[in-house]
């Protein structure tokens, strides 16, 4: 398992059962064994720890098999113990990092005496535990602040962000960087790891011979910072600031960040022993919280939704055409060329095309400013985009995604025009948020090649793609659409056809209820704070402005027609009147709020308030407490989601949760509507809905599947 | 304030060159004893050929039916000097003029017999952007002879020569002068973009108020200058850094690199002392002495070389100032003619210029692998194999780059995986390879090196009695070049 080269023990980590190395119990035991052997070997003067897997050092710990607080606490303690031994190692240990070094992997690395990382794009360092509702439980909360300073450590642990090699070097997380190599006498990946090992062995020898020092050179700024951090009042202020920032952002709905602050504070103020104890205890507690379960569930769901379950498509999409250079069309074009697929962006007017082209350019150029792309790479990517007003070259397109105005007759016209120029194998995808795909496909000569691809705005930021298949859509068409979506980096749910599909259909009743609340005199700001207080990242009133009041009105009317009174509650006329007055939301400068002013404080649009007054309804006091309003909004969302599963629009609860969280911002701490029903209790939810039903009517009638779950508590959406 | 800033930046930029210089000081002291007469190089010209290793092999000629025979009549170059030394106060066209005049002197060419002049340069002096024309006028060529400048990084003068070949092959010209110049003692350092913009707006500002407000908008940061870098525009990676990665990719050790660098300097010294470098003309530098020898040749010991710290990838890299080519000032020129014209004018040509190729690869990871890609391609074109070649002259950008190329050429896996070839082309035997030194030791004025390589091949073929020579070089941008040269029957 290890090899001695020139008095340097080289330990090569390789978990043969997995594509990535994880700190499983088995691996931990093996590591202990190897380390003990190395420490017992007098010929070994230093050691190098390296992974044999090309894109991965150690990707984290494995907590799958633990189900009790106690066992999780002891798992954390074991980790702490091993890394403590590593930290106190009599010989220097060099961690040679290529690829992801996350969670437990990073904790291992920072316990070593020296760290060398490759500058590969795959090399990332970070503590993503917080995103799973956990904390770095193997000494991370104790070592990191000492290594990179309090502010940087908090930033890493509280955001879970990935640190790229250059940044890691700057902040003192690694000592040396090694460049990835190109083609040589072996493949670049293989040779790069070899080279990293050679360099690491040299440094290990240098460390053993005291020719290389472990101390990092500290700049003046660093020295000043260290001094300031040595002052207890300053530290106290930092804890306070960080705490209030976390509370502001998480609304206190996420326990992990607060526990992380507690661990760091205990370690620094009360010493190592207390720090380690707090860390392991908090780790055990956090792992048992519903928030952590929800977040871990989302993580696994996301992994599932990043796979193509429809097989390999017959043809790869090598050329994509996008119709309509609006916000959506240009966004789709951007994420496509970004992945090296030649894309035609067609619009009907030169202004529209120029705007779309600029949007794509800006999207990429912003990445060069963040240094995630060089200007040269940007230019190369842009060269894949062909902006045009005609159907030139459509005969070579493998897929067309239309993102034209949401009007059935226009969509029909486009289908006919496009089908006249595209080759027989070409797939016609339609990006619509509410129009049933089968209605659009009605104009097609080849409905098996027609599919819905519902992107979310802004396309380059929103991870979700909702793919909608009709009963005529062929499996290969679906496979191809999923393949394109995956290439674009999307998390994908595949749902059945129907008005509003899944996501829009869940959102519409909630927005209807939001309008109702507004009519009852809940102001937009209050409505926003109620929804964000429940865990939605964006408040309902702001969301309506972002989506566009006109779009909301359009959807509310269409779906209202399709689903009847269940989609009632708020009066559509409110939205229509707002549109009439030009209050279309952010894009028109006015919606529920007034936009454009530079001040951070959003002002409520008094014009919209006047409209709401003219549609004023009396709030029934029995169901208008703050919590009632929150549950009125959420229960309608959740009920509709469950109904989608019941009707078969949704294939499974996992995709339902992923769609709601990634597409609509359903509170991640609740894990999605289905996990929410499981954790909250279907019976309790049904009780609440019955109360609302009494006051308002059938928009609160729970669907059959929800009732079934309420009746039998053993029924759960997630096992 | 701004002046000292510029100086600091400059010092950093050229620190690698000064490191190289400090190493050479001791060598110079030793070498001073054998500085001989100004006419050294011309004397050597008449010397009998001392040895001919590849005597009378009598291989086939590479002449092709329907293709004009194009010949190298002669080639010269100024001494190649480390930048910042004796040429420091010149301008690029001064050096180019010296090379052109030297060619006229050497060949006795009537000034109006030249149909066209093509000249290469890399770092352009903005005042003389068509340096070919400025130098030609100053060198006394007829003002009726058109001239243009080409640029293709380190293979700029190769491009100048092949442009000449093209002009002759197409029947447009009969006698063309090609060459290249590089002047690193002075490079254009610009104001920052923001400053330039302000200055340009200042020209257009009509009122005093407008001017004052523009002047007021200048911030300290605007004053920081923009330096030309020997870095790829596309990847922002300096060439030395890329060379270090290339060496690592091919597992070239520091020791191998230092050994190759030492070989280059040792051979160059021997060639210089033995009078082999007959393409060097002496040049009376205005206000200074007559210069007649390259000044960068410095055969140090392996211990001295091993002491140097890596220059680019720190601290674990392997490319140092001593195993890299140094910043050099110099110019070269060749006279290329159709064979009939040369014979009609009574010249005895030195060599035929035969097939040539240009190649290009990924500028990030294969920046300096031009020779590996170009060599098999040009050999195939000529119907030759590596074994047929008697004389190899490869441009030595970095010792690590040469060693990496040799390893790549020797690898079937590389040929199959990256070049789409069935087998490797093979590495040139070292006894035929750069035996009079190379860019590492003689110096590498970017755009002047190509002509030096070709002229050296011609001279080595004459001295050694071989028939075919091969020139190959890498260049920034991931480009490369190779040319087959055939000895002119003696």
Interface residues (C-beta under 8 A of the other chain):
Chain A: X176 X178 X179 X181 X182 X183 X184 X185 X186 X187 X188 X191 X195 X199 X202 X203 X374 X376
Chain B: X233 X234 X235 X236 X241 X244 X245 X246 X248 X249 X250 X251 X313 X315 X316 X362 X364 X365 X366 X404 X407 X408 X411 X413 X414 X417 X418
